Amino acid sequence: MFGFKKSTTKVAPHNALPGRAEEIPTAETHFVLGTPLKGPYPDGLEMAMFGMGCFWGAERKFWELGEGIYTTAVGYSAGDTPNATYEEVCTGLTNHNEVVLVVFDPSKISYEELLKAFWESHDPTQGMAQGNDRGTQYRSGIYTFSDVQRAAAEKSKEAYGQALDKCGYSAITTEIEAAKPFYFAEDHHQQYLAKVPHGYCGLGGTGVSCPIGTGVATS
């Protein structure tokens, strides 16, 4: 956060920091929703994972979706260092992205609705950056837990890319990958903007509507 100058190039996996076997301590319950942050989660729920810049503001976008959101948590994923700390992620030597884990009830809110919130809440054309934040930890990414999620993510990327192109934006740089292990961030990062309502939020959307839910199917 705060626009610190950081590397915009990943390191080779064998050069990543070694990390540790022990989990980083974090909160047990969601500060806003009151639900457990960690699983096992109730039967019938699904997980989604997104990276879209500083995870403080990104997490708030998803818990504010309301009904159907069981819990959200911020953490580090899509990298190579096990149980990395925030300070280690900030070095650019873990290859991790700042991500949000969303646990949701698909009978109440669809994965496509999460994708719509994802696309419209940030600018997915900025590469290794989001707003004033620069570095590999701020890249746009969708990390999928199933082939169905992967297909929906790819279709939504194509549809939103076309919408952005019509408005003069450059190509989407969002990576779509199978989800790697998710490492919970430290306690004070969880639901940060609920604890610090006027805290820093570097997110800014393009103002272009994502066509999911407006006649464009993703399945």
N, C-alpha and C positions, 0 to 999 in steps of 0.2 A: 504494500500500500504506500501512499504518500509520494509516489512518483520517484522513488529511489532508482538510480540507474543500475540496471541488472542485465546480465547476459540474455541475448535473444536466440542463443544457439544451444541445443542440448549437448551434453557431454556423452562420450562413448559409455555404454553401460558399465564396462569394467573400470572406468574412472569415477563412477559415482561413489558418494560417501557410503561407508559400510553400514551405518545405522546400528540397530540393536535388536535383540530378541524380545525384550520387554515392551509391552504396550505403554504409550504415553498416557498418564492419568488424565481423565476428562470427566465431564458432568455425567450424572446418571439419568437425569430426566430433562425433558425439553422445558426451557424457561417459560415459554408461552403456552404450549399445548399440554404440558404436564405428563406427557407420555414418555416411556423409556427411550433413551437414545439408542441403546444397543439391543440386538436380538438375543434369543430368537423372537421374531415378531409373530403376531397372531396368524393363524391359518387364513389363506385367501388374500393376503396382502402381497404386493410386489414391490420391487426396488427399482429405482432409476438413479442415474448419476450424471451430473452435468458440471462442466467447467465454463465459466463465463466472466472471468476477471476476478476482482477481489471477492472472496467468498462471503464477506459480511453482508453485502447488499444482495448477492445472489441468493443466499439462503432465505432472506426475508421475502423475496419474490415468490418462493414456493410455499412457505407456511401461510402466507396471506391468501393463497388460493382457497383455503377454507375446507369445506366438507370434502371428505375423501382423503385428505392428507393426514396420515397417522403420526408421522414424526419426520423431522429433518435434522440433519447434522452436517457440520463442515469438517473437512479433513483433507488428506493428501492422497492422490492416486495417480495412475498413468505414468509412474516413474519406476525407479530401481532401488531406492533406499528403504529398507524395512523400518517401520516405526520411526520415521523421521520427525524431528522437531520443527517448529516454525522457523527458527533461526537457521537450521540446516537447509530447509526448502528455499529460504531467501538467498542462500549463496549461489543458487543455480546449479549445484552439484548433486542434486538428487533426481533431476528430470521430472519431479512431481508437478502436478497441476493442483491449484487450489480448487477443490470440488465441493459440490453439495450432494449428499445422499438423501434421496426422497423416498420414503416408504409410504405407499398409497394403496387405497382400496379401489381396484379397477371397476367395481360395480357402482362406484359413486363418482369417480373422476377417471378419465381415460388417459392412457399414455400420450395420445395425440394432443390432449389439452396441456399436458406438461411440456410437450415439444413446442406448442404455440407460445407458451409463457417463456420458454427458453429463447426462442428466436427473437421475440419482440422486446426482450428485456436487456439486450446488449447489441453491440455492433459486431457481427461475426466475420467481418472482412478485414480485421486489423492485424492478423498474424499473431506474433508473440507479444500481444499487448491488449489493453482495454482501457480506453480513455488515457489518462495520464500515467497509468501503471504500465511499466515495461518489464518484460522478462518472461521466461518460459512458463512460470507458474501462473500467468494470467492469460494463457491461450484458451481459445474457444474449443470445447470438446463435448462430445456425447459418448458416454461409455455404457455399452449395452450389456444386458444380462440374458438375452435370448436372441434367436434368429428373428423372431417376430419384432422385437424392439429394433434390431438392426435394419430390417426392411423398412419399418416405419420411419426411422431416423433418416435413412437415405432418401426416401421419397419426399420427406418434408424438406430436406436440404435442397433437393432439386426444385421443388415448388417455390421455396422462399428465395432461392437464387434467381429464379426468373422474375419474381416480384421486385427484388433489389435491382436487378439489371435495368428494368423499366424505369427505375427512379435514379439511374445514374451511378449506382454503387459498383464497386469492383467485385471480383469473384469472392465467394465465401471461402474462408481459410479453416473452417471448423474441422477438426479431426473426429472421425467416427471409428471407435475401436471397441473391442470386447473389454469389459470391465476387468481391471486388475484389482489386487487387494486394496481395500479402502482402510486408511489409517486415520482414526479419529484425531482431530486437532485438539489442542489444549482447552481446558475448561473455559477460559475467558473469551475464546473465540466463538464458542457456541452461542447462537442467537444474540450475537454482539449488539446488533442495532435495536434489540428490545431492551437490553440492559443499558445501552448508551444511545438514546433515541436521536440525538443530534450528532452521532459519530460519523466518521468518514464513510462515504459510499461513492465509489468511482464508476458505477454503472450508468450507462446512458444508451437507450435504444436508438434505432434509426428513424423511428416514426413510420416505418413501412409495416403494414399489416401482413401477418402470415396467413396465407389462404386456407390453412387447415381449419376445418369447422365452418367454412364458408363455401361448401360445394366441392372441395377438393379432398378426395379420400386418400388415406395413406395405406390402405390394405386392399 
